[in-house]
Amino acid sequence: MKQRRNSLIGLLLSQYKRILLGLFLMLFVVIIQLVSPWLMKMVIDQAIPQKNYQLLTALIFTLALLPLVITILNAISNQVTYQIGGFVTDTFRNRLFDKLLKLSPKTYHHFQSGDIAGRIYSCGEIGDAFISQTVVPAIFHVGMIVGIAGVMLYLNIQLTLLILVFLPIMYVLSSWFARNTSPKINKVVQLQQELSSYATEFVTGLKTIQKFHQQASERENQKQWIGYYRKIRNKVAFSDDLSILIVDFGRSFGFGLVFVYAALQIMQGDMTIGTLIAFSVYFPQLFSSIQNVQSAYLMVEAVKPKLELIYQILHLEDEIKDEPNENVRLKGEISFEDVSFSYEKGRGELSHVQFSIKAGEFIGIVGPTGSGKSTILDLIIRFYESDTGKILIDRTNIVDYTYGNLRSQIGLVSQDIFLWNKSIYANLQYANPTVTQEDIKQVCERAQILSFIENLPEGFDTVIGERGVKLSGGEKQRLGIAQMLLRNPQIVLLDEPTSALDASTEALLQENLTQLFKGKTMIIVAHRLATIRQADRILVMDRGKLIDIGTHEQLMERCEIYQQLHVEQFQV
């Protein structure tokens, strides 16, 4: 926890110039706030009784001018504090985004997408809201408390001590309320994270909800969740209000006590009316500052769990690390040497897999669902690292290549094609920002999607929606293939590349695949045997193990699993 606090403090200290400027401006505001009641005292006790019109004019002019000066200083100070808070927010968000880029999909599986989005959003609450609107103002109010207490002691020690005797009592009560409220605040933050995750799932799964006609069930779940959240939130609000009520009661009671005691002293000639006026201004300022410091303390308790959520991600160890290494042009030779891998401990996905692929070879991978076919592709492109064994590319351990060098020469078209909520052209250019419009048209023609795009009203400028929701599965797959063609990789990985295509488009694409990637190492994962029938060799997987490897004809003769797959698909 100390390390985490130091991280936030370290960010603030890096802004020491702005902080010093802000404190300097605050000091001026504090001094002016302290001077104003004193000037009122001088008006009452000196200028009016002495009929000193020159002094009265100067004092009134100064009293009228000071609020304008305070407004200007506060405006400048606010800009400084907003810059400090904005720096904290932006730094945390940049660090979060950077950290996410360095984590593997294996780690992502432990978080929900809405949960991560909620943590990124909460950075704004820490920087913009907490630092700018709570911490920095709290420093100002601490200065006000010290300054007011000092001036009041100078004016009248007995009256000031009578007021200050309430402060320790209010501090103890406020601390107790804060400790009592802290668990409830943690629960509120947890529920907010759950809401963020649920909202993401809810929007994504609307079609599923409607498909199974579960609207009533979802409404009931939402009603129960919202009711529970509101119950906890109301408890926090009640504790906050009760804490503020204590301060307000102390202020009201103390204010009355001040007037009673001051009236007695004035009647005895031990205090002037001007001093009473000054106290009547200082007193509300004092308790207002106390209340603001108290609110800041409660805000600290509210921010702690949100800061914990951010650091929970930031303190994860980087999983994508690139050691300095020269960029090497790959030939495409791949070897798995006794490779085992599991997504979770105790749940094996690959077990002692061993095979070699020559550069430029066309390899198919088949097997029942869950047999580890796609996992092989994920390991080659280093979405995951093998638990044991070695993966070699061109006889060099895959971990000795940088991620950038490796992935710039490996193309992957996965089953679930991700597309940005941008135009078709922007999505294609994302794969390779250096390509020209003519390059894009050529690869789209080779991927059998150019005519579809050109027939759209806005053509390549058509915005395709979140995750390409406005496109069919087949259209997304063909765009994915076009993206990979734009990268011109040496190693081509295709995971069910034709599963969402109609028969005629699939036949055209299959006919072009060997021509499209001639001279490149191509590995295709397929359920449809027709897709990989012409492969140089086919790997047969079952329950994470490599059962057999050979040509279609060889496997039809000797591999029972392959024969069964063939029978199921062709009814032969």
N, C-alpha and C positions, 0 to 999 in steps of 0.2 A: 504493500500500500504506500510505503514511504517513497519507493521508486516512482510510483504513479503520480503522487503529488508533486514530486520533484520535476517530473516531466512537464506538468502544467505550469509550475513555477518557473521552470527553465524557459518556456515559451514567453512568459510575461517578462522575465528578466532580459530576454533578447530585445524587448521593446523599451529598454530603460530610458532612452531619450524621450520617447513619447510619454512615458510614465512620469518622468521628472517634470516635463512641460505641463502635464495634467495636474500634478501635485502643486506646482508653482501657481497655476491659475486658481486651483482650489484654495490655496493659502490666501490669495488676494480676496476671494469671495468670502472666506471665513472671517477675515479681518473686517471687511465691509459690513458683513452681517452683524459682527460684534460692535462695530462703531455706531451703527444706526440707532440702537436704543440709547446709547450713551449721549448721542446728540440730542435725542428727545429729552433726556434728563437735563441737559444744559438749557434747552428751551424753557422748561418748566421752572428750574431752580435758579437760573441766572438771567437769561435774556428778558423774560416777562417781568419778574419782580424788580429788576434794575431798569426796566424800560429802555434797554439798550437796543435801539432799532437796527443799528448797524450789525450787531452780533446776531440779532433775530433774523435779519435778512440773509446773512451768510449761512446760518444754520438751516433755515428753510430751503434755501437754494441747494445746499449740499444734500439735504434729505431728499429733495426731489430728483437730484442728479444720480444719487447712488443706485436706485433701482435700475436705471438705464445702463449703468456701468456693470452691474451684476448680470443683467440680461446678456450683454455683449460677451462678458467673460464666460458665462455659462454656455453660450452658443459655441464659443471656441473650444471650451473644455469638452463639450459633448462630442464635437467632431473628433477630437483627439481620442476620447474613450471609445467611440465607435470604430475608429481605425484599429485600436488595440484589440477590441472584441472581434472585429472582422478578421484581423490577422490570426487570432486563435482559431476561429471557425474555419477559415480557409486552410490553415496548416493542418488541422485535424482531418478535414475532409480529403485534402491531398494525400496525407499519410494513409488514410483508410483506403482510398482508391489504389494507391501504390502498393499497399500491402495485399489487397485483393488480387492484384495482377501477379503477385509473387506466390500465391497459394495454388495448390493443385486442386483439381475437381474432387479428389478424395476428401479434402477438408471442407469444400463447399457443401458436401452432402450432410454435414452436421448442422448446417444453418438453413433456415428458410429464406427465400429471396426477399420477402416482405420484412423479415427480421433485420437483414443486412441493410435494406433501404431505410428502415426506422433508425438504425444506429447512425447512418450517414446524416439523416435529417436532424438527429438530436445534437449534432455538433453545433448547429445554429443556436440551440438553447444554451449551450455552455459558453460559446463565444459572444454572440450578439446579445443574448438576454442576460446571462449570468455575469459575465465580465463587465459588459458595457452598462448594464442597468442595475446591477446589484453590488459587485465587488468595489468598483471605482466610486460609486456614490456612497458606499458604506465607509470608505476611507474619509471622504469629505465629512460625513456625519460624525465620525469619531473625532475628527478635528474640531467640529462644532461643539461636541460635548465637552471636550477638554477646555476649549476657549471660553465657552459660556460659564463653565464651573469656575474657571479662574477669575473671570470678571465679576461673577456674582460673589465669590469669596472676598474679593477686594471691596465690593460695595457694602456687603453686610455679612459677616461671618456667621452669626447666629442664625439668620434667616436661611442662608445657603445650606448650612449643616442640617437644618430642619427638613429641607427639601431632599438633600442627598441621602438621608437615612432610609428613604424608600427604595433607592436604587438596588442595593444588595438583595432586598426581598424580591423585587421584580425580576432580577437576574436569575435567582434560584428557581423561581416559578417558571420563567421562560425556558430555562435549560431543561426543566422536567418535562414541559410540554414538547420540546423539540425531541427529546429522547423517546417520549411516548409516541410521537407522530412518525418517527423515522421508519419503523417497520411497515406502517401503512403506506408511506410514500414509496418504499421499495416495491410493495405489492402493486401500487398504481402504475409504476414504470413497467413492471412485468406485464401487466394487463395491456398497457399501451403497445408493447412489443408484440403481444399475441394478436391484438387487433390489426396491427400493420401486416402481420403475416397472413391472418385470416382474410383481410380485405384483398390482398394480392391473389390468394387462392380462390376467393369468391368470384372475382372478376374473371379470372382465367377459367374457372369451372362452371360458368353460368349455363353453358350448353348442357353440361352433364346434369346440373340441378334440374333443368327443364326436361331433359331426356327421361330422367327417372321420376319426374313429377314430385320433387322433394321441396317445393317452395314452402309449403306449410311447416315442414320440419325445420328448414333453415330459418324461417321467421321466428319459430319458437326458440331455437338455439340463440338467435341474435337477441331476442327479448330477454332471455335468462342472463346472457352475458352482459348486456347493457345494464340490466337491473343490478347485477352483482358489482359491476364497475362503479355505477353511480353510488351504491351503498358505501363502498370503500372511499370513494372520492368525497362523499359528504362527511365522512368521519374525519378526513384530513382537513376539510374546510372548517368543520366545527372546532377542531383543535386550534387551527390558525385564528379563528374568530375569538375563541376563548382567551387565547394568549394576548391578542390585541386588546380585548376587553379589559384585561388586568392592567395593561399600560394606561388605557383610557381612564379607568377608575382611579389609578394612582395619580394621573394628571389632574383629574377633577377634584379629588380630595386634597391634593397638594396645593392646587390653585386657591381653593377656599381657605386652606390653612395659611397660605402666604398673605392673603388679604386681611385675615383676622389678626395675625401677628404684626403685620406691617401697620395696620390701623392703630393698634395699641402703641407701637413705637412712635408713630407720627404724633399721636396725642400727647406722648411723653416728651416729644421734642428730640427723640433719638434718631429720627429718619425723616428725610424730605419726601415731598410728594413726587418729585422727579425720580427719586430712587425707586419708589413704588411703581411708577410708570415703566421704568427700565426693567424692573423685575417682571412686570406683567407681560413684557415682550419677550424677555429672555426665557421665562419659564415655559411657554408653549414651544418655543424653538428647541429648548433642551429635550422636552419629552417627545417632540416630533422626531428629533435626531435619534433618540433612544429607540423609538418605534421602528425607524428605518433600519437601524443596526440589527434590531431583533428580527425584522423581516428578512434581512440579508442572511442571518444565521439559519433561519428556517429554509431559505432558498438553497443554502449550502447543503443541507440535509436532503433536499429534493434533487440536487444535481449529482450527488455522490453516486447513486446507482447508475445514472446515465453515463457518467465518466467511466465507471467500472465496465459497462457494456462496450464502450469504445476501446478501452485498453484490453479487453478480452480478445479482440481481434488484432490490435496492434502488437500485442506481445506474443502472438503466434510466431513460430520460427519460419523464416523464409524457406519455401520448398523449391522455388524456381531460382536457382543460383547459377549464374554464368561466370565461370572462371575465364580469365583472359586467355584467348586462344585465336589462332589465325583462322580465317574463313577457308574452308576446304571444299573443293568441288566434289560432290558425291558421285560415285559411279552407280550405286544401287545394289551392291551385294549385301545381303542380310543374313545373320545367323542368330538363332536362339540356342543358347547352351545351358541346358538343365534349368530352365526358367520356371519359377513358381511365383504366384501372386495371389493376394486376397484383398478385396475391398475393405473387409473388416476382419479383425483377428478371429480365427476359428472358422471363417467362411471362405473356403478355398475356391478360387476362380480358375486358376491355371496350376497344374501340378506337373513339374519336371518335364516341361515341353522342350523338345530339341528338334531343330530342322535348319536347313541352309537353303538360301535362295540366290541364284546367280543374277548378276546384273543384267537387266533387260528381260528377265523372265516374267511370264504371265502366270500368276498363281491364283487359284480359287480356294476359298475356305468354306466348307459346309459342315453342317451338323445340327442336331436338335436345338431348340431354343434353350438359352442358358448354358451352352456348352463351352463358352469362352471365346467365341469367334471375334466379336467386336473388341474384346479385351486385348487381343493380340495387336490390333491396330492402335489402340490407345497407348500401349507400351512402346510401339515403334515411334510414335510422334511425341512420346514422353509426357502424356497427360498424367501418367502414373509411373512410379519406379518399381521395378521388380523387387520382390522380397529376397529372393535368392537367385543365383545363376547370373549369366551375363547375356546382354544383347549387343551384337557387333554389327556395325555398318562399315563395309569396306575393311573388315578385319580390325577395326578400331572400336573400343568400348564406347557405347552410345553416350555414356556420361562424360566422355572426354570432348564431345562436341558442345559448343555453346547452343543454347536454345534457339537463338536467332539464326545461326548458321544451319542448324538441323531443320528448323521449320520453314526456312526460306526455300528448301529444296525437297520438302515433303508436302504433298497435297492430300487433303482428306475431305471426302464428301460423306458426311454422317447420315444416319437415318433421320434424325431430327435436324432439319436445316434451320439455322437461326438467321433471320434477316432483320435489318434495322427498319424502323418506321421512317423511311426516307424513300427517295425515288429509286426506280430500278437502276438507273445509271449510277447513282451514288453507292448503291449496294455492290454493284459490279466493280466500280473503281476502288472500293474499300479493300478488295483483294489485292490490288496492285495499283497504287496511286500514279504510277508513271505511264500507264497505258494511254493510248489515244482513243478517240471515238471510233476510228476505223478498226482498231484492234478489238474493241468491244463488240462491234457488229460482226466481225469475222468469227469470234469464239461463240457468239450467240447462235450463229448459223450452224456451226459445227455441233452445238449442244441441242439443236432442234427446237430453239425457242425464239428465233429472230422474227418469224412471221407472226407469232402470237403478240410479241411486244409492239411490232409496227402496226398491228391492227387495233391497238388500244388508242382511245381518243388523244391521250397525252403522250403516247409512245414511251420512250425511255424516261420521260419526266414523271411518269405515273408513280404516285406515292402508294406503297403497298401495305401500309398499316403495321401495327405492332406484330413482330415475329412473322411478317408476311401474311397476315390473316386474310388479306383480300385476294390471295392466290390459292389455287388448288395445290394438293400435295405434289402432283406431277410437275406443275409449273415451278414450285419451289425447288424440287429436285434438279430440274434442268438448269435453273439459275445457279444452284450450288455447283453443278458440273462446270458451268461457264466461269464461275469464280475461280475454280481450280485451274482451268485451262489458262486463265490470265496470268497465273503465277508460274506456269511452265515448269512444274517440279520434275525432279529426276526420279522420285519415288512416288507412285500414285496409289492411294489407299481409298477404296470405294466400299462403303458399308451399305449394302442393299440399294445400289444406285438406281435401280429400275422398279423398285417395289410399288411405287405410286403411279407408274406410267401405264397407259393403255397399250394393248398388244402391238398396234402398228408402230407407235412411237418407240416402244421398247425394242422392236425388231430393227428399226433404223439405227437406234443408238448402239445396240449390240454390234451391229455391222460396222459402225464407225469406231468403236472403242479401241480395237487393236490398231487401227490406222491413226487414231488420235494420239495414242501413247506408244507408238512404235519406237523401239530403242530404249524405252523406260521400264523400270521395274514396276509392275502393276499387280496389286493384291486386291482381289474382290471378295468380299463376304456376301454370300447369297443364299437365300432359301430356294430360289428357282434354279434348278440345275442347268436349265437352258442358258442362263447368263454366263456360266463358267465352263460349259461343256468343251469349249475350244481351248481351255487353259493348257499351258505346258504341263503343269502338275496341279493336283488338287489335294488340299489338306483336309482330312476328315477328323472333326473334333467331337468328343462326347464327354460330358461331365468334367471339363477342364483338362482332359488328357488328349494328346494326339494319338489317334487310333491307327491311322494309316495315311500314306501319301503316295500318289501316283497319278497316272493319266486316267481319263474317264474309262477307257477300255480296261485298264489294269484293275481299277477299283470295282468295275462291274463283275470282274471275274473272282475277286478274292475278298472284298470288304462287305460284310453283311449289313452294316449300318448304311453304307452308300447305296447298296442294292435296295434296301427298304425305302430310303428316300426317293429313289427312282420309281419304285412301284407306286408309292403314295401319290407322286406327281403325275405320272404318265399312265397309271393304271395298267401296267404291263406285267 
